[in-house]
C-alpha cells in the first residue's frame, strides 16, 4: 500500500516561538503521525510539544506489541510521565503541558489516540467527519446544553482545555480505530486549534473534497495566511492508495 502525506507547522503572526511540534514517519509498513500543541505561556510550553513527539516516536517504534491501540496508549502514557519528570527536574515543578494526537495508518486500518483540543478529521467519499471530541471547557458546556456551537466560537473561555499531557499522573486518553475498504477514498487531517478555529468544517470539507492532499495543503495555508491568525498552526494530511 502506498501512502501520501504532507506536514506543515508555522508560528503565529508576531509569536517569538512556535509552540507546536509534529512528527511523521514510516513504521512497519504504515505511517505514524503525531501533532502536539504546547499549552500556556510558560517557558515549558515552548518545548513540551517537541519533547512529547520525540518520546512518542521512540516508544511506539521500539514496541513489539501487535495491538497498535495499546501501543499508542502506552506511548502517550510514557510521554505524560516524561513531561512530569522533566518539569520536576528542570523547571522546579513548573508544568510542561501539551495536547497530543497520534494516528497510525496501516493496511487499511487507522488507529488513533487523543487528548486536548487538537483534532482528527476523516473525509470519506466527499464527507467530512470529526473523529475526536475536544477536551475543552466550551465543549463541556455544549454537551451540557449551555452553549451552541456558534456561541462557543466567541466564548471568552474558548481556549481553556480540560485535559492535556504533563498535567496529572493518571491521564484519560481517547482511543479508537476504524477500517476502510479499497473502494473508500479516505483522507485524514490531524490539526491543532490554530487550524480548527480559523477554518470552518464546511470550508475544510469543500477544499478537501475538491483538491488532493497536496492541493488541500496549499489551500489550508492560503486561508490561514489570509486571516492573519495570531496562533501557531500545524497539520498533517495523509491518505492511502
C-alpha positions as a Markdown table, in Angstrom:
| # | Residue | x | y | z |
|---|---|---|---|---|
| 1 | Unk | 0.0 | 0.0 | 0.0 |
| 2 | Unk | 1.3 | 3.5 | -0.9 |
| 3 | Unk | 0.8 | 6.5 | 1.4 |
| 4 | Unk | 0.8 | 10.2 | 0.6 |
| 5 | Unk | 1.2 | 12.9 | 3.3 |
| 6 | Unk | 2.2 | 16.4 | 3.9 |
| 7 | Unk | 3.3 | 18.0 | 7.2 |
| 8 | Unk | 3.0 | 21.7 | 8.0 |
| 9 | Unk | 3.8 | 23.8 | 11.1 |
| 10 | Unk | 4.1 | 27.6 | 11.4 |
| 11 | Unk | 4.5 | 30.1 | 14.1 |
| 12 | Unk | 1.6 | 32.5 | 14.5 |
| 13 | Unk | 1.9 | 36.2 | 13.5 |
| 14 | Unk | 4.2 | 38.0 | 15.9 |
| 15 | Unk | 4.9 | 35.0 | 18.0 |
| 16 | Unk | 8.6 | 34.6 | 19.2 |
| 17 | Unk | 8.4 | 30.8 | 19.0 |
| 18 | Unk | 6.3 | 28.0 | 17.6 |
| 19 | Unk | 4.8 | 26.0 | 20.5 |
| 20 | Unk | 3.5 | 23.3 | 18.1 |
| 21 | Unk | 5.5 | 20.3 | 17.0 |
| 22 | Unk | 4.8 | 17.5 | 14.6 |
| 23 | Unk | 6.3 | 14.2 | 13.5 |
| 24 | Unk | 5.6 | 11.9 | 10.6 |
| 25 | Unk | 7.4 | 8.7 | 9.8 |
| 26 | Unk | 7.1 | 5.2 | 8.2 |
| 27 | Unk | 6.7 | 2.4 | 10.8 |
| 28 | Unk | 6.2 | -1.3 | 10.0 |
| 29 | Unk | 4.7 | -0.6 | 6.6 |
| 30 | Unk | 2.4 | 2.1 | 7.9 |
| 31 | Unk | 2.5 | 5.8 | 8.7 |
| 32 | Unk | 2.7 | 7.3 | 12.2 |
| 33 | Unk | 1.7 | 10.9 | 12.5 |
| 34 | Unk | 1.8 | 13.0 | 15.7 |
| 35 | Unk | 0.6 | 16.5 | 16.3 |
| 36 | Unk | 1.2 | 18.3 | 19.6 |
| 37 | Unk | 0.4 | 21.9 | 20.7 |
| 38 | Unk | 2.2 | 23.2 | 23.8 |
| 39 | Unk | -0.3 | 24.9 | 26.2 |
| 40 | Unk | 0.1 | 28.1 | 28.1 |
| 41 | Unk | 2.6 | 30.9 | 28.1 |
| 42 | Unk | 5.2 | 29.4 | 30.4 |
| 43 | Unk | 8.7 | 28.5 | 29.1 |
| 44 | Unk | 7.7 | 24.9 | 29.5 |
| 45 | Unk | 5.0 | 25.2 | 26.8 |
| 46 | Unk | 7.6 | 26.1 | 24.1 |
| 47 | Unk | 9.3 | 22.8 | 24.4 |
| 48 | Unk | 6.6 | 20.5 | 25.7 |
| 49 | Unk | 5.3 | 19.6 | 22.3 |
| 50 | Unk | 8.8 | 18.7 | 20.9 |
| 51 | Unk | 9.6 | 16.5 | 24.0 |
| 52 | Unk | 6.2 | 14.8 | 23.6 |
| 53 | Unk | 6.6 | 14.0 | 19.9 |
| 54 | Unk | 10.1 | 12.7 | 20.4 |
| 55 | Unk | 9.0 | 10.5 | 23.3 |
| 56 | Unk | 6.0 | 9.0 | 21.5 |
| 57 | Unk | 8.0 | 8.2 | 18.4 |
| 58 | Unk | 10.7 | 6.4 | 20.4 |
| 59 | Unk | 8.3 | 4.4 | 22.5 |
| 60 | Unk | 5.9 | 3.5 | 19.6 |
| 61 | Unk | 8.8 | 2.4 | 17.3 |
| 62 | Unk | 10.6 | 0.4 | 20.0 |
| 63 | Unk | 7.5 | -1.6 | 21.0 |
| 64 | Unk | 6.7 | -5.1 | 19.6 |
| 65 | Unk | 3.1 | -5.1 | 20.7 |
| 66 | Unk | 0.9 | -6.1 | 17.7 |
| 67 | Unk | -2.0 | -4.2 | 19.3 |
| 68 | Unk | -1.5 | -0.8 | 17.9 |
| 69 | Unk | -4.1 | 0.9 | 20.1 |
| 70 | Unk | -2.3 | -0.4 | 23.2 |
| 71 | Unk | 1.0 | 0.8 | 21.7 |
| 72 | Unk | -0.5 | 4.3 | 21.2 |
| 73 | Unk | -1.9 | 4.4 | 24.8 |
| 74 | Unk | 1.4 | 3.2 | 26.2 |
| 75 | Unk | 3.4 | 5.8 | 24.2 |
| 76 | Unk | 1.1 | 8.6 | 25.4 |
| 77 | Unk | 1.3 | 7.5 | 29.0 |
| 78 | Unk | 5.1 | 7.3 | 28.8 |
| 79 | Unk | 5.2 | 10.8 | 27.3 |
| 80 | Unk | 3.0 | 12.1 | 30.1 |
| 81 | Unk | 5.4 | 10.6 | 32.8 |
| 82 | Unk | 8.4 | 12.1 | 30.9 |
| 83 | Unk | 6.9 | 15.6 | 30.9 |
| 84 | Unk | 6.1 | 15.5 | 34.6 |
| 85 | Unk | 9.5 | 14.2 | 35.5 |
| 86 | Unk | 11.2 | 16.8 | 33.2 |
| 87 | Unk | 9.2 | 19.6 | 34.9 |
| 88 | Unk | 10.3 | 18.4 | 38.4 |
| 89 | Unk | 13.9 | 18.1 | 37.4 |
| 90 | Unk | 14.5 | 21.1 | 35.2 |
| 91 | Unk | 11.7 | 23.7 | 36.0 |
| 92 | Unk | 11.2 | 23.3 | 39.7 |
| 93 | Unk | 7.8 | 21.8 | 39.2 |
| 94 | Unk | 6.6 | 24.4 | 36.6 |
| 95 | Unk | 4.5 | 22.1 | 34.4 |
| 96 | Unk | 5.2 | 21.2 | 30.8 |
| 97 | Unk | 1.8 | 20.7 | 29.2 |
| 98 | Unk | 0.7 | 19.8 | 25.7 |
| 99 | Unk | -2.2 | 18.4 | 23.6 |
| 100 | Unk | -1.4 | 15.3 | 21.7 |
| 101 | Unk | -3.0 | 13.5 | 18.7 |
| 102 | Unk | -1.4 | 10.3 | 17.4 |
| 103 | Unk | -2.6 | 8.5 | 14.3 |
| 104 | Unk | -1.3 | 5.3 | 12.8 |
| 105 | Unk | -2.4 | 4.3 | 9.3 |
| 106 | Unk | -1.6 | 0.7 | 8.5 |
| 107 | Unk | -3.1 | -1.8 | 6.0 |
| 108 | Unk | -6.5 | 0.0 | 5.5 |
| 109 | Unk | -6.8 | 0.4 | 9.3 |
| 110 | Unk | -6.4 | 3.6 | 11.2 |
| 111 | Unk | -5.7 | 3.8 | 14.9 |
| 112 | Unk | -5.7 | 7.0 | 17.0 |
| 113 | Unk | -5.2 | 8.5 | 20.4 |
| 114 | Unk | -6.3 | 11.9 | 21.5 |
| 115 | Unk | -6.0 | 14.3 | 24.4 |
| 116 | Unk | -6.6 | 18.1 | 24.4 |
| 117 | Unk | -8.3 | 20.3 | 21.7 |
| 118 | Unk | -6.4 | 19.4 | 18.6 |
| 119 | Unk | -8.5 | 17.4 | 16.2 |
| 120 | Unk | -8.5 | 14.5 | 13.8 |
| 121 | Unk | -10.8 | 14.6 | 10.8 |
| 122 | Unk | -11.6 | 12.0 | 8.1 |
| 123 | Unk | -13.0 | 12.9 | 4.7 |
| 124 | Unk | -14.6 | 9.8 | 3.2 |
| 125 | Unk | -16.2 | 9.8 | -0.2 |
| 126 | Unk | -16.6 | 13.6 | 0.0 |
| 127 | Unk | -18.0 | 13.9 | 3.5 |
| 128 | Unk | -16.0 | 15.3 | 6.4 |
| 129 | Unk | -16.3 | 13.6 | 9.8 |
| 130 | Unk | -14.7 | 14.8 | 13.1 |
| 131 | Unk | -13.1 | 11.7 | 14.7 |
| 132 | Unk | -12.2 | 13.4 | 18.1 |
| 133 | Unk | -14.0 | 15.4 | 20.7 |
| 134 | Unk | -12.3 | 18.5 | 22.2 |
| 135 | Unk | -11.4 | 18.2 | 25.8 |
| 136 | Unk | -12.3 | 21.9 | 26.4 |
| 137 | Unk | -14.5 | 23.9 | 28.6 |
| 138 | Unk | -16.7 | 25.1 | 25.7 |
| 139 | Unk | -17.2 | 21.6 | 24.5 |
| 140 | Unk | -18.3 | 20.6 | 28.0 |
| 141 | Unk | -20.8 | 23.5 | 28.0 |
| 142 | Unk | -22.1 | 22.4 | 24.6 |
| 143 | Unk | -22.5 | 18.8 | 25.8 |
| 144 | Unk | -24.4 | 20.1 | 28.9 |
| 145 | Unk | -26.7 | 22.3 | 26.8 |
| 146 | Unk | -25.4 | 25.7 | 28.0 |
| 147 | Unk | -23.8 | 26.7 | 24.7 |
| 148 | Unk | -24.4 | 26.3 | 21.0 |
| 149 | Unk | -21.6 | 25.5 | 18.6 |
| 150 | Unk | -21.8 | 29.1 | 17.2 |
| 151 | Unk | -21.7 | 30.6 | 20.7 |
| 152 | Unk | -18.7 | 28.6 | 21.6 |
| 153 | Unk | -16.7 | 30.2 | 18.7 |
| 154 | Unk | -16.8 | 33.6 | 20.5 |
| 155 | Unk | -16.9 | 32.4 | 24.2 |
| 156 | Unk | -14.2 | 34.2 | 26.3 |
| 157 | Unk | -13.0 | 30.8 | 27.6 |
| 158 | Unk | -12.9 | 29.1 | 24.3 |
| 159 | Unk | -9.1 | 28.4 | 24.7 |
| 160 | Unk | -9.5 | 26.7 | 28.1 |
| 161 | Unk | -8.7 | 22.9 | 27.8 |
| 162 | Unk | -9.6 | 20.3 | 30.5 |
| 163 | Unk | -7.1 | 17.6 | 29.6 |
| 164 | Unk | -3.5 | 17.6 | 28.5 |
| 165 | Unk | -0.3 | 15.6 | 28.7 |
| 166 | Unk | 2.0 | 16.5 | 31.6 |
| 167 | Unk | -0.7 | 17.8 | 33.9 |
| 168 | Unk | -1.7 | 14.9 | 36.2 |
| 169 | Unk | -0.3 | 11.5 | 36.8 |
| 170 | Unk | -3.3 | 9.4 | 35.7 |
| 171 | Unk | -4.4 | 10.6 | 32.3 |
| 172 | Unk | -7.6 | 9.6 | 30.4 |
| 173 | Unk | -6.8 | 9.2 | 26.7 |
| 174 | Unk | -9.4 | 8.8 | 24.0 |
| 175 | Unk | -8.6 | 5.8 | 21.8 |
| 176 | Unk | -10.3 | 4.3 | 18.8 |
| 177 | Unk | -9.8 | 2.6 | 15.4 |
| 178 | Unk | -11.6 | 2.2 | 12.1 |
| 179 | Unk | -11.3 | 0.2 | 8.9 |
| 180 | Unk | -11.7 | 1.4 | 5.4 |
| 181 | Unk | -12.1 | -0.7 | 2.3 |
| 182 | Unk | -10.3 | -0.5 | -1.0 |
| 183 | Unk | -13.1 | 1.5 | -2.6 |
| 184 | Unk | -13.2 | 4.2 | 0.0 |
| 185 | Unk | -11.5 | 7.4 | -0.9 |
| 186 | Unk | -10.2 | 8.5 | 2.5 |
| 187 | Unk | -8.0 | 11.3 | 3.7 |
| 188 | Unk | -7.1 | 12.1 | 7.3 |
| 189 | Unk | -6.4 | 15.6 | 8.7 |
| 190 | Unk | -4.7 | 16.0 | 12.1 |
| 191 | Unk | -4.6 | 19.6 | 13.1 |
| 192 | Unk | -4.1 | 22.0 | 16.1 |
| 193 | Unk | -6.6 | 24.6 | 17.1 |
| 194 | Unk | -4.7 | 27.1 | 15.1 |
| 195 | Unk | -6.3 | 25.4 | 12.0 |
| 196 | Unk | -9.7 | 24.3 | 13.5 |
| 197 | Unk | -10.5 | 27.7 | 15.0 |
| 198 | Unk | -9.6 | 29.6 | 11.8 |
| 199 | Unk | -11.1 | 27.4 | 9.1 |
| 200 | Unk | -14.7 | 26.1 | 9.5 |
| 201 | Unk | -15.6 | 22.5 | 9.0 |
| 202 | Unk | -17.7 | 23.4 | 6.0 |
| 203 | Unk | -14.7 | 25.1 | 4.4 |
| 204 | Unk | -12.4 | 22.1 | 5.2 |
| 205 | Unk | -14.9 | 19.7 | 3.6 |
| 206 | Unk | -15.2 | 21.8 | 0.5 |
| 207 | Unk | -11.5 | 22.1 | -0.1 |
| 208 | Unk | -10.6 | 18.6 | 0.8 |
| 209 | Unk | -13.3 | 17.3 | -1.5 |
| 210 | Unk | -12.1 | 19.5 | -4.3 |
| 211 | Unk | -8.3 | 19.0 | -4.0 |
| 212 | Unk | -5.9 | 16.2 | -3.5 |
| 213 | Unk | -3.7 | 16.1 | -0.4 |
| 214 | Unk | -1.1 | 18.4 | -1.9 |
| 215 | Unk | -3.7 | 20.9 | -3.2 |
| 216 | Unk | -5.6 | 20.8 | 0.1 |
| 217 | Unk | -2.4 | 21.6 | 1.9 |
| 218 | Unk | -1.8 | 24.7 | -0.2 |
| 219 | Unk | -5.4 | 25.9 | 0.2 |
| 220 | Unk | -5.3 | 25.5 | 4.0 |
| 221 | Unk | -2.1 | 27.5 | 4.2 |
| 222 | Unk | -3.6 | 30.2 | 2.0 |
| 223 | Unk | -6.7 | 30.5 | 4.0 |
| 224 | Unk | -4.9 | 30.8 | 7.3 |
| 225 | Unk | -2.4 | 33.3 | 5.9 |
| 226 | Unk | -5.2 | 35.5 | 4.6 |
| 227 | Unk | -6.9 | 35.5 | 8.0 |
| 228 | Unk | -3.7 | 36.5 | 9.9 |
| 229 | Unk | -4.1 | 34.1 | 12.8 |
| 230 | Unk | -2.1 | 35.0 | 15.9 |
| 231 | Unk | -1.9 | 31.4 | 16.9 |
| 232 | Unk | 0.6 | 28.8 | 15.8 |
| 233 | Unk | -0.8 | 26.3 | 13.4 |
| 234 | Unk | 0.2 | 22.8 | 12.4 |
| 235 | Unk | -1.4 | 20.0 | 10.4 |
| 236 | Unk | -0.7 | 16.7 | 8.8 |
| 237 | Unk | -2.7 | 15.5 | 5.8 |
| 238 | Unk | -2.4 | 11.8 | 4.8 |
| 239 | Unk | -4.1 | 9.1 | 2.8 |
| 240 | Unk | -3.6 | 5.7 | 1.3 |
| 241 | Unk | -3.8 | 4.4 | -2.3 |
